[in-house]
Amino acid sequence: MALTTDTKRMIWFCVFVIMVVMFMGKTKESGWGKDASAGLEASRTFSKYTCQPGETITATYHPNSPNYIGIIEPVPGGWSVDKTVSPDNQVRTTADGNDINLQWTAPTTEGTYTFNGKYFVSPDVDYTFFPQDIITVSQSTTTFSCTGAIPQYTTLCTGDNIGLTQNTLRVVVASCDTAKCEYVCNVGYHKSGSQCVEDQQSAQTCADIGGTVCASNQICPGGSMYVLDTKNCCVGSTCQTEVVPPTNQTCEEINKCDIWEQCDDKGTDCEIASWVYIIAAFMGFMFLWSMVK
């Protein structure tokens, strides 16, 4: 039975929908890639960018947030890696909030090799391409690289691991300049000393809470003493040097209490002595007794 025109159109429409669905399913892995969402970026750094034939170097894939990360890294010609390589000559691996470290062994042939991997950091589902990294394989014995641990919550300044003339220590900076091996803090973090800390974790100073920093031998009479950044901070009073009384003085003498007063439980102030209440009660009783008679 011959197909009608409407039936043919329906068949072609179904075929088109199936092809679109298949294409959308492939774009997650093999599409053109997209920019990662803010805060869900990742970086890739190599322990060396110039190495000798057959030498093993480490590639670190670092998510800027402690979320699940997945990577796909095509294997350049002649290179080998310590992970399983799929039939399409790519490495696929994941980590749950941690760095991924791959050990790459250089080929025996000298030359330059380009790494073109991509990644996603959850909750993103689409892949984002890393910037290209070029590794030089050479018999030359003079190679330079960034040294020291990669600072947490940072991103390497663009090109800072290329063209080094000496081994250079990795450092955290407020902004990139012409120096090499510089790292800037990721979004949501700021530079504090030689590291990056979360914005909401900025330490308060004594001045921030309206206080005065006291010396170790000072007290805060009538106020409150806090410890901020290992310093004593007096709020609501002024710092005063603590006077240690002679051992032969009583608490009442130290606080200059009157004859009808005694020290309070804290020993820092005077209050009416208990015997005063006893005498007052006795006098009141005698007064009432005289009234009865």
C-alpha positions, 0 to 999 in steps of 0.5 A, spaced: 500 500 500 502 506 498 504 511 503 500 518 503 503 524 503 501 526 510 504 519 512 511 520 509 511 527 512 510 524 519 515 519 518 520 524 516 518 528 522 519 522 527 526 521 524 528 529 525 526 528 532 530 522 533 536 525 530 535 532 534 535 527 541 541 523 539 545 530 537 543 533 544 545 527 547 552 527 544 553 535 545 555 533 553 561 530 551 563 531 544 560 538 543 563 545 542 563 546 549 561 552 553 563 557 559 563 554 566 558 557 571 561 562 575 564 558 581 564 552 577 571 553 574 577 548 574 584 549 572 589 544 569 596 545 571 602 540 569 608 539 574 613 541 568 612 544 561 618 542 558 621 535 559 625 529 556 623 524 552 620 518 556 620 522 562 613 522 567 610 529 569 604 530 573 597 533 570 593 536 576 586 538 574 583 542 580 576 544 581 575 551 584 569 549 588 569 542 592 564 539 588 564 533 583 568 534 577 569 530 571 574 530 565 575 528 558 583 528 556 585 526 549 591 523 549 597 526 544 600 522 540 606 517 543 604 519 550 601 514 555 598 515 562 596 511 568 589 511 567 585 507 562 584 510 555 578 509 551 577 506 544 577 513 542 584 515 545 581 519 550 582 519 558 575 519 562 575 520 569 572 523 575 573 525 582 568 527 588 570 534 590 578 533 590 583 534 585 585 529 579 592 527 578 594 524 572 601 521 570 603 522 563 609 519 560 612 523 554 614 520 548 621 518 545 620 523 539 622 530 541 617 536 539 611 540 542 605 536 544 598 540 545 593 538 551 586 539 549 582 536 555 575 539 557 571 538 564 565 539 568 564 541 575 557 539 578 552 542 578 554 544 571 553 538 566 556 541 560 563 540 558 568 546 558 574 546 555 581 547 558 585 553 555 590 549 551 597 547 554 603 546 550 608 541 553 615 541 549 619 534 549 626 535 548 633 532 550 635 539 553 637 538 560 635 545 562 628 545 564 624 550 569 618 550 572 613 553 577 615 550 584 612 549 591 604 546 592 599 549 588 595 554 593 588 552 594 582 556 591 586 559 586 587 560 579 594 560 575 595 567 571 595 566 564 601 564 561 605 564 567 607 557 567 610 558 560 617 561 558 620 561 565 628 562 565 629 559 572 625 555 577 620 559 580 616 559 587 608 559 586 605 565 590 598 568 591 597 575 588 592 580 588 592 581 581 596 578 575 603 582 573 609 580 569 612 576 574 611 568 573 608 563 577 603 567 580 596 565 582 590 569 584 584 567 588 578 564 585 571 568 586 568 568 593 575 568 596 580 574 597 588 574 599 590 574 606 597 573 607 600 568 602 593 564 602 586 565 599 580 565 604 573 565 604 570 572 604 565 571 609 571 568 614 574 575 614 577 576 621 574 581 625 579 586 629 578 589 635 577 596 632 571 593 628 567 591 635 569 598 638 574 596 642 581 597 645 587 592 645 590 591 652 597 589 654 597 582 657 598 585 664 592 589 663 584 588 665 578 591 663 574 593 669 567 594 668 567 592 661 568 585 657 574 582 655 575 578 648 580 575 644 581 576 637 587 574 633 591 572 639 590 579 642 586 582 648 580 586 646 577 591 651 570 593 650 565 598 654 571 600 658 578 602 658 585 598 659 588 598 666 594 595 669 592 590 674 594 592 681 596 586 685 595 588 692 600 586 698 598 580 701 597 583 708 591 587 706 584 584 706 579 585 700 575 590 704 581 594 705 583 593 697 576 596 695 576 601 701 569 599 704 566 603 709 565 599 716 558 597 715 560 594 708 564 587 706 566 585 699 562 581 694 562 574 692 567 576 686 571 580 691 571 586 686 566 591 690 563 593 696 556 591 699 552 591 706 555 587 711 551 581 713 551 583 720 548 590 719 542 586 717 542 582 723 542 588 728 537 591 724 532 585 724 534 585 732 532 592 733 526 591 729 524 586 733 525 590 740 521 595 737 515 591 736 516 588 743 515 595 746 509 596 742 506 590 744 507 592 752 
